[in-house]
């Protein structure tokens, strides 16, 4: 009896002690573990000045630090024309060399060099970067630019000591583009490739000298796949711990337990109309009919399972919340086309007489990247437009070739494509008349004096309320011309094993920005006093 009572007291004491410890402590991230991310594509230029593909940009986020992480202080003057930066002391590259203001100035100057052919070239015009001391530098702008702070967020610094002696035209040949020396949360360890040259994986290790604090994961591996179905198979088989996608069909084929983390993007998908390639598209009545025939809610529910937002104008819903999508009134659409002279013709396709006897059909070709959710969208649009007497012929093209093919040369009548605005809120590259041709991204070749004026105002205006007012005017100015059929802004979903913690969801300016705080990702926890 005595022994039983003593045993009970011991057990009770242990339980009470455990409960007291549990109440007095909390779970905190702990170091250790390995994580493997999967993605399609191939790294080519793991160099923040040259990176343009998803693979390249993802690796640069993991291997390089951006200026806000490296800086101790960033201060703009009241007019937004001068930005002073002081770097943290003791910054080093992953090869042990010191990181100074010389590296920052060098990076900006190389972005601005036309011979480097940096995709960031346009964002850094009108800016002079000047060294003030080893730790201090200054940016002088020709005029105030309200998004310059966002520009600094995307400035990932290169090591001058590795690239200074290489002529700009030869940068793309540098071995450091595939074996980078960086300053990010992770450092390059080694890569693997097949005999045919296909790079299968990048193996990274923690960088103890990272200015943002040592990474919690000890190792980070990125595996590359040529096809989405191979990536999906690897995730289902457990050889990949996570991946990200915009494709809801891919998510639906996952057959293992996982967590889903959603990211919003400052962008959208739309059908951009090239009026120079099709006579019918020159008419506002036709472009309006194309837009008003679309059931955006049906697209979002059917294709994205509700994980998207309807878009009806050029300003992303992250900045101007979109109104609830209105169901199309096809009777009104048909009546408006009739009133504009478009009568039903052969094969239920409308036509119009121009001049004395010439007839043009309400028909055009829609170019679509070969991505399942975009192809499904195109088929839904084709069906909806057919109900209004409009014939859209679908031209499917490889997704990895459309940018340097049809889009670069503006060889399309209409194209279904996505805009992601970086910096968020800056519509210049996408809707200003100066950006109608390559390398600009004004895919509708849109030109409007009022729109240009408002876009420029938004870029200059430092007052947030006034900038928002200009964005509202800009939304109306462009939308009323119907230069595109605006559709939706889908969530970007990251699927990962349930053990992964520390991934911050929310709005990101670029798909690769989900890795911006990868140093905080963790698989392990420990108890610490509250």
C-alpha positions in Angstrom: 0.0 0.0 0.0 2.8 2.4 0.9 4.7 1.5 -2.3 1.7 2.1 -4.4 1.1 5.5 -2.8 4.7 6.5 -3.2 4.6 5.4 -6.9 1.5 7.5 -7.4 3.2 10.5 -5.8 6.2 10.2 -8.0 4.1 9.9 -11.2 1.9 12.8 -10.1 5.0 14.9 -9.4 6.5 14.1 -12.8 3.3 15.0 -14.6 2.9 18.3 -12.7 6.5 19.2 -13.5 6.0 18.4 -17.2 2.8 20.5 -17.2 4.5 23.4 -15.4 7.4 23.3 -18.0 4.9 23.2 -20.8 3.1 26.2 -19.4 6.3 28.2 -18.7 7.8 27.5 -22.2 6.9 27.8 -25.8 8.0 26.1 -29.0 10.7 28.0 -30.9 12.4 27.2 -34.2 15.5 25.1 -33.9 18.4 24.5 -36.3 18.9 21.3 -38.2 17.4 19.2 -41.0 17.3 19.1 -44.8 14.7 20.3 -47.2 14.3 19.6 -50.9 12.4 21.9 -53.3 11.4 20.8 -56.8 10.8 22.9 -59.9 10.7 22.6 -63.6 13.3 24.3 -65.8 17.0 24.7 -65.7 19.4 27.2 -64.0 21.5 29.1 -66.6 22.5 32.4 -64.9 22.5 32.1 -61.1 23.4 35.7 -61.1 21.0 38.4 -59.8 22.0 40.8 -62.6 21.2 38.3 -65.3 18.6 36.0 -63.8 15.3 35.9 -65.7 14.0 32.4 -65.5 12.1 31.0 -62.4 15.0 28.6 -61.7 17.6 31.3 -61.9 15.7 33.8 -59.8 14.8 31.2 -57.1 18.5 30.3 -56.7 19.5 33.9 -56.5 17.1 34.5 -53.6 18.6 31.6 -51.8 22.3 32.4 -52.5 22.4 36.2 -52.5 21.3 38.9 -50.0 19.3 42.0 -51.1 20.3 45.5 -50.0 17.8 45.8 -47.1 19.3 42.7 -45.5 22.8 44.1 -46.0 22.0 47.6 -44.8 22.1 49.0 -41.3 20.1 52.1 -42.5 18.4 53.3 -45.6 17.2 56.9 -45.6 15.5 58.9 -48.4 15.4 62.7 -48.3 12.1 64.5 -48.2 12.0 64.9 -52.0 12.7 61.3 -52.7 15.6 62.2 -54.9 18.5 61.2 -52.7 18.7 57.8 -50.8 21.5 57.3 -48.3 22.5 53.8 -47.3 24.9 52.5 -44.6 25.9 48.9 -44.7 26.2 46.7 -41.7 29.8 46.1 -40.4 31.5 42.8 -40.9 29.7 41.7 -44.1 31.5 38.9 -46.0 30.9 36.9 -49.1 30.7 33.1 -48.9 34.4 32.9 -50.0 35.4 35.0 -47.0 36.1 38.2 -48.9 34.7 41.5 -47.4 31.5 42.9 -48.8 31.5 46.7 -49.1 29.7 49.6 -50.8 32.0 49.0 -53.8 30.0 45.8 -54.5 26.7 47.6 -54.4 27.8 50.4 -56.7 29.4 47.9 -59.1 26.1 45.8 -59.2 24.0 48.9 -60.1 26.4 50.1 -62.7 26.5 46.6 -64.4 22.7 46.5 -64.4 22.7 49.9 -66.2 25.3 48.8 -68.7 23.5 47.9 -72.0 26.1 45.4 -72.9 25.3 43.4 -69.8 21.7 42.9 -71.1 20.2 42.8 -67.6 16.5 42.3 -67.4 16.6 44.9 -64.6 18.0 47.6 -67.0 14.7 49.6 -67.3 14.2 49.8 -63.5 17.5 51.4 -62.9 17.6 54.2 -65.5 17.9 57.7 -64.1 19.7 56.5 -61.0 23.4 57.3 -60.0 25.0 55.1 -57.4 28.0 56.7 -55.6 30.4 55.4 -53.1 30.8 57.6 -50.0 32.9 55.3 -47.9 33.6 51.6 -47.4 30.2 51.2 -45.7 28.3 54.1 -47.1 26.8 54.9 -50.5 24.2 57.2 -52.0 21.6 56.9 -54.8 20.8 60.1 -56.7 17.6 60.1 -58.7 16.9 62.5 -61.6 13.4 62.9 -60.1 11.3 61.4 -57.3 10.3 57.8 -57.9 7.7 56.5 -55.5 8.7 52.8 -56.1 12.4 53.2 -55.5 12.1 51.5 -52.1 10.8 48.4 -53.9 13.7 48.6 -56.3 16.1 48.4 -53.4 14.2 45.3 -52.2 15.0 43.6 -55.5 18.6 44.7 -55.6 20.6 41.5 -54.9 24.3 42.4 -54.7 27.1 40.8 -56.8 30.8 40.3 -55.7 32.8 42.8 -57.6 36.1 40.9 -57.0 34.8 38.0 -59.2 33.3 40.0 -62.1 35.2 43.3 -62.3 37.8 42.0 -64.8 35.2 40.3 -67.1 34.0 42.4 -70.0 30.2 42.9 -69.8 29.5 41.0 -73.1 31.3 37.9 -71.6 29.4 37.8 -68.4 27.1 35.1 -69.6 30.1 32.8 -70.1 31.4 33.1 -66.5 31.6 29.9 -64.5 30.4 31.8 -61.5 26.9 31.9 -63.1 26.6 28.2 -62.2 28.9 28.1 -59.2 28.0 31.3 -57.5 29.7 33.1 -54.6 27.0 34.9 -52.7 25.9 36.4 -49.4 22.5 34.8 -48.8 21.1 32.5 -46.2 22.7 29.5 -48.0 26.0 29.0 -49.9 26.6 26.9 -53.0 27.9 23.4 -52.1 27.8 21.4 -55.4 25.5 20.6 -58.3 24.7 17.4 -60.2 23.9 16.9 -63.9 23.2 14.1 -66.4 25.6 13.1 -69.2 23.5 15.2 -71.6 24.2 18.3 -69.5 20.7 18.5 -67.8 21.3 19.9 -64.3 19.3 17.7 -61.9 20.1 19.4 -58.6 21.7 22.2 -56.7 22.9 21.4 -53.2 23.2 24.3 -50.8 24.5 24.6 -47.2 23.8 27.1 -44.5 25.8 30.3 -44.7 26.9 31.2 -41.1 27.9 34.7 -42.2 24.5 35.7 -43.6 23.6 39.2 -42.5 20.0 38.2 -41.8 21.1 35.5 -39.3 22.2 31.9 -39.8 19.7 29.8 -41.6 17.7 27.3 -39.6 17.9 24.5 -42.2 21.4 23.0 -42.4 21.0 21.9 -46.1 18.7 23.1 -48.9 18.5 21.1 -52.1 16.7 22.2 -55.3 15.9 19.4 -57.8 15.0 20.3 -61.4 12.6 18.5 -63.7 12.0 18.8 -67.4 8.2 18.2 -67.1 5.6 19.1 -64.5 4.4 15.5 -64.4 7.9 14.3 -63.3 7.9 16.9 -60.6 4.5 15.8 -59.4 5.6 12.1 -59.4 8.7 13.0 -57.2 6.5 14.9 -54.8 4.0 12.1 -54.5 6.9 9.7 -54.0 8.5 11.7 -51.2 11.8 12.5 -53.0 10.8 16.1 -53.1 9.5 17.9 -50.0 7.7 20.8 -51.7 7.0 22.7 -54.9 4.9 25.7 -56.0 2.5 26.1 -58.9 -0.2 28.3 -60.4 -1.8 25.2 -62.0 -4.8 23.9 -60.0 -4.9 20.7 -62.1 -1.5 19.8 -60.7 -2.6 20.4 -57.2 -5.6 18.1 -57.8 -3.3 15.2 -58.7 -1.4 15.2 -55.4 -2.0 11.9 -53.6 0.0 12.4 -50.3 -0.6 14.5 -47.2 0.7 18.1 -47.5 0.1 21.6 -46.4 -0.8 24.4 -48.8 0.6 27.9 -48.4 -1.0 30.6 -50.6 0.8 33.7 -52.0 -0.9 36.7 -53.7 0.7 38.2 -56.8 0.5 41.9 -57.9 -0.6 40.8 -61.3 -3.3 39.0 -63.4 -4.0 37.1 -66.6 -5.7 38.7 -69.5 -6.3 38.4 -73.3 -4.2 41.2 -74.8 -5.6 42.4 -78.1 -3.2 43.5 -80.8 -5.4 45.8 -82.9 -2.6 46.2 -85.6 -3.0 42.6 -86.5 -6.8 42.3 -86.9 -9.3 44.8 -88.4 -12.2 43.7 -86.2 -10.3 44.2 -83.0 -9.9 47.9 -83.9 -13.5 48.5 -83.0 -14.3 49.5 -79.4 -17.7 47.7 -79.7 -16.0 44.4 -80.5 -13.4 44.7 -77.7 -16.2 45.6 -75.3 -18.2 42.6 -76.4 -15.2 40.3 -75.8 -14.9 41.5 -72.2 -18.6 41.6 -71.4 -19.2 38.0 -72.6 -16.9 36.5 -70.0 -18.2 34.8 -66.9 -15.2 35.4 -64.6 -16.8 33.7 -61.6 -17.3 30.6 -63.7 -13.6 30.6 -64.7 -12.5 31.1 -61.1 -14.8 28.4 -59.6 -14.3 25.9 -62.4 -10.5 26.2 -63.0 -9.1 27.5 -59.7 -11.6 26.1 -57.2 -12.2 29.6 -56.0 -8.6 30.4 -55.3 -8.4 33.5 -57.6 -9.8 37.0 -57.7 -11.7 38.5 -60.7 -10.0 41.3 -62.5 -11.7 43.9 -64.7 -8.9 46.5 -65.2 -5.2 47.0 -65.4 -4.5 47.8 -61.8 -4.0 44.5 -59.8 -6.6 43.8 -57.1 -3.9 43.9 -54.5 -4.0 47.7 -54.9 -7.6 48.4 -56.0 -10.0 45.7 -54.7 -12.0 44.3 -57.6 -15.8 44.4 -57.5 -17.7 41.1 -57.4 -17.8 39.7 -60.9 -21.1 40.3 -62.7 -22.6 37.5 -64.7 -22.5 38.3 -68.5 -25.7 39.5 -70.2 -25.3 37.9 -73.6 -28.6 39.4 -74.9 -27.1 42.9 -74.2 -23.8 41.9 -75.8 -25.6 40.7 -79.0 -27.7 43.8 -79.1 -24.7 46.1 -78.8 -22.9 44.2 -81.6 -26.0 44.5 -83.8 -26.2 48.2 -83.2 -22.5 48.5 -84.2 -23.3 46.9 -87.5 -22.1 43.4 -86.8 -24.8 41.1 -88.3 -25.0 37.3 -88.0 -23.4 35.7 -91.0 -22.3 32.3 -92.3 -21.7 29.6 -89.7 -23.1 31.9 -87.0 -20.2 34.2 -87.1 -20.9 37.9 -87.3 -19.7 40.0 -90.1 -19.8 43.7 -91.1 -19.7 45.5 -94.4 -17.0 48.1 -94.7 -16.8 50.5 -97.6 -19.2 49.7 -100.4 -19.1 46.0 -100.4 -16.2 44.5 -98.5 -17.1 42.3 -95.6 -15.0 41.4 -92.5 -15.8 38.5 -90.2 -15.7 38.8 -86.4 -13.0 36.3 -86.2 -9.4 36.3 -84.8 -6.7 34.0 -83.6 -6.0 33.6 -79.8 -2.4 32.5 -79.0 -2.3 30.4 -75.9 0.8 29.0 -74.0 0.5 25.2 -73.5 -0.3 25.3 -69.8 -3.4 23.3 -68.7 -5.1 26.1 -66.8 -4.6 28.6 -69.7 -5.7 26.1 -72.3 -8.8 25.4 -70.3 -9.4 29.2 -69.9 -9.0 29.7 -73.7 -11.5 26.9 -74.4 -14.1 28.5 -72.0 -13.6 31.9 -73.6 -13.9 30.4 -77.1 -17.2 28.9 -76.1 -18.6 32.1 -74.5 -17.6 34.2 -77.5 -19.2 31.8 -79.9 -22.5 32.4 -78.1 -22.2 36.0 -79.1 -21.3 35.2 -82.7 -17.6 35.8 -82.3 -15.1 33.2 -83.6 -11.8 32.7 -81.8 -9.4 30.2 -83.3 -6.9 28.8 -80.7 -3.2 28.7 -81.5 -1.3 26.7 -78.8 2.4 27.4 -78.5 5.0 26.0 -76.1 5.0 28.0 -72.9 8.8 28.1 -72.7 9.1 29.7 -76.1 6.3 32.3 -76.3 8.2 35.1 -74.6 11.1 35.1 -77.1 8.8 34.2 -80.0 5.3 35.6 -80.5 5.5 38.1 -77.6 8.9 39.5 -78.4 7.9 40.1 -82.0 4.3 41.0 -81.3 3.2 38.3 -83.7 -0.3 37.6 -82.5 -3.8 38.9 -82.9 -4.7 38.2 -79.3 -2.6 36.5 -76.6 -3.6 34.9 -73.3 -0.8 35.9 -70.9 0.0 37.1 -67.4 1.4 40.3 -66.0 3.2 40.4 -62.7 4.1 43.9 -61.8 7.5 44.4 -60.1 7.7 46.9 -58.4 4.1 46.3 -57.4 1.8 49.1 -58.5 4.1 50.5 -61.2 2.2 50.0 -64.5 4.8 51.7 -66.7 6.3 48.6 -68.4 2.9 47.2 -69.1 0.7 50.1 -70.2 2.8 53.2 -71.1 3.0 53.9 -74.8 6.8 53.9 -74.7 6.6 50.2 -73.8 4.6 49.0 -76.8 7.5 47.1 -78.4 10.2 44.7 -77.1 11.6 44.8 -74.5 8.5 46.6 -73.2 5.6 44.6 -72.0 2.7 46.6 -73.3 1.2 43.6 -75.0 -1.9 45.4 -76.3 0.3 48.0 -77.9 -1.9 50.4 -76.0 -1.4 54.2 -76.4 -3.3 56.8 -74.5 -2.2 60.3 -73.5 -4.3 60.4 -70.3 -3.1 56.9 -69.3 0.6 57.9 -69.9 0.1 61.1 -67.8 -1.4 59.1 -64.9 1.2 56.4 -65.0 3.9 59.0 -64.8 2.1 60.7 -61.9 1.8 57.5 -60.0 5.6 57.0 -60.4 6.4 60.5 -59.1 3.8 60.9 -56.4 5.2 60.3 -52.9 1.9 60.8 -51.1 0.2 57.4 -50.8 -3.4 58.9 -50.9 -2.8 60.9 -54.0 -1.1 58.0 -55.7 -4.1 55.8 -54.9 -6.4 58.5 -56.4 -4.3 58.5 -59.6 -4.5 54.7 -59.7 -8.3 54.8 -59.6 -8.3 57.3 -62.5 -5.9 55.2 -64.4 -8.1 52.1 -63.9 -11.0 53.9 -65.5 -9.0 55.5 -68.3 -7.6 52.2 -69.6 -10.6 50.0 -68.8 -13.0 52.2 -70.8 -10.9 51.6 -74.0 -11.1 47.8 -73.6 -7.5 47.1 -74.8 -7.6 43.7 -73.1 -10.0 41.2 -71.7 -9.0 41.2 -68.0 -9.7 37.8 -66.4 -8.4 36.8 -63.0 -5.5 37.0 -60.5 -4.9 33.4 -59.2 -3.2 32.5 -55.9 0.2 31.0 -56.2 0.2 27.8 -54.1 3.2 26.2 -52.4 2.7 22.6 -51.4 5.0 21.2 -48.8 5.3 18.4 -46.3 3.5 19.1 -43.0 6.7 19.3 -41.0 7.9 22.5 -42.7 7.4 25.7 -40.7 8.3 29.3 -40.9 7.1 30.0 -44.5 5.6 33.5 -44.6 2.5 33.7 -46.9 1.1 37.0 -48.3 1.7 39.2 -51.3 4.9 38.6 -53.2 6.2 40.7 -56.1 7.8 37.7 -57.9 7.2 34.0 -57.9 10.8 33.5 -56.6 10.1 35.8 -53.7 8.7 32.9 -51.7 12.4 32.1 -51.0 13.2 35.6 -49.7 13.0 34.5 -46.1 14.0 30.9 -46.6 16.5 31.3 -43.8 13.6 31.2 -41.4 12.2 27.9 -42.7 12.6 25.1 -40.2 11.7 21.5 -39.6 12.6 21.3 -35.9 11.5 23.1 -32.7 12.7 23.3 -29.1 11.1 24.5 -25.9 12.3 27.9 -24.5 11.1 29.9 -21.5 8.4 32.5 -22.4 
